[in-house]
Amino acid sequence: MGLKDIFTIQDLEPQQRFQQDDTDDSIAVISGASYASKGTRDAGYCGGSSQALLPRLHAVYMQLIRYIQQDKMKQDERKSQIKQEISGLEAKNANVENQIKTEQDRLMHEENKIGRILQEIHDIKENPKVVLGDSYVKISFWIGLVIIVFLTIYLFVFYSSAAYSAFFKDFTPDDTKITQAIFDAQAVGKAWADGFTELIFILAIPAVFLGLGFLIHKFSEEKGISKYFKISGLVVVTFFFDFIIAYAIVKEIYNIMIGGLFMDMPPMTISRAFHEVNFWIIIFAGFVVYIIWGLVFSFTMSEYEKMDKVRYAIKNKEQKLASSKTECKQLRDKISILQREKNNNQGEIDKLKIQLESYVLYFNDVREGVNNYFSGWIVYMRSTSSSKVQIDECERIKEKFLLELKNSEFIRTNSVSSN
């Protein structure tokens, strides 16, 4: 008879079937010492045979089950505890079910959002005017780009020539005209002839001013009042550079002019430079054009962004789409975890309900009796000088028997409360 078959027995037969020599007291009511005594006596009947041990352990187990079944008060108490466990698990499952519903609603919302985004991407591709709006964007962009190209060439020529004139040029009496002083057609060639470092310097000066203009555009895209302080600072710095170049050129022109006079003239000062027309011509020819370049550059970039709105709009939608897909995956994973938890709880509830229909047996109900019985069995084996191998074999059978009991789905592992 297998151990699982024993667990499923509902109506036990009379005690004589399990242990024909139990004619006095039921094993359920005798003391632990009597368990040991019975084990010694049974071992004597079969000579301590390991093959006879397992059926004897089965018999002890069945008698203990009969006692537990007949203890109505204890069964009612244990079933009451099981009902409480069932109620707790059902409440927990109700909470899990609510969580599943909440996550499913969120999942449906995200899936609907994905559908809307896909439709929006399709609409943008089919009708780009939905995003562009202005049909003259491309024309405005190309006009601005052409202006920027010419202004960039102008600023490069102006600042490279002006920088060469201000820092390296040797003025002659023929250079008293402002155009001759500023625009030197041979500035790059002369700088190259003077040395590579000088050439790099006059070529880099225009890049400085163009870089400052680009920064003005980038700062204008920022939000907050701080951008105005940054832009103002850049304008002041640019004006200061132009001021230095203009003052250096005007001073050289002034010195040449007074050099040919036969009277003493006061030296050029900053205050006198402000009264010189040539000074303001240089300032406006450089600084004002630089400001215009910055404004046109911002306008051109704005038109380019409008022209490129379709690509950016689709890219933005695709980023939102990827985010929603990631969110959907996380929600599905969470729902799957909650569903497994719900199923596990329901499985435990079903198992507990099955126990309510029969009897409730704890592992501790039988372990002590089996151990006491086996201790008596071992006493007999030692008294007959059984070998250690035989004793160990019986010990193995007993431990395997208890382990199967402990792992059985018909036996609970909770400790038995003492009565």
Buried (B, 14 or more C-beta within 10 A) or exposed (E): EEBEEBBEBEEBEEBEEBBEEBEEEBBBEBEBEBBBBBBBEBBBEBEBEBEBBBEBBBBBBBBBBBBBBEBEEBBEBBBEBBEEBBEEBEEBBEEBEEBBEEBBEBBEBBBEBBEEBEEBBEEBEEEBEEBBEEEEBBEBBEBBBEBBEEBBEBBBBBBBBBBBBBBBBEBEEEBBEBEBBBBBEEBBEBBBEEEEEBBEBBBEBBEBBBEBBBBBBEBBEEEEEEBEEBBEEBBEEBBEBBBEBBBBBBBBBBEBEBEEEEEEEEEBEEEBBEEBEBBBBBBEBBBEBBBBBBEBBBBBBBBBEBBBBBEEBBEBBEEBBEBBBEBBEBBBEBBEBBBEBBEEBBEBBEBBEEBBEBBBBBBBBBBEBBBBBBBBBBBBBEEEEBEEEBBEBBBEBBEEBBEBBEEBEBBBEBEBEEE
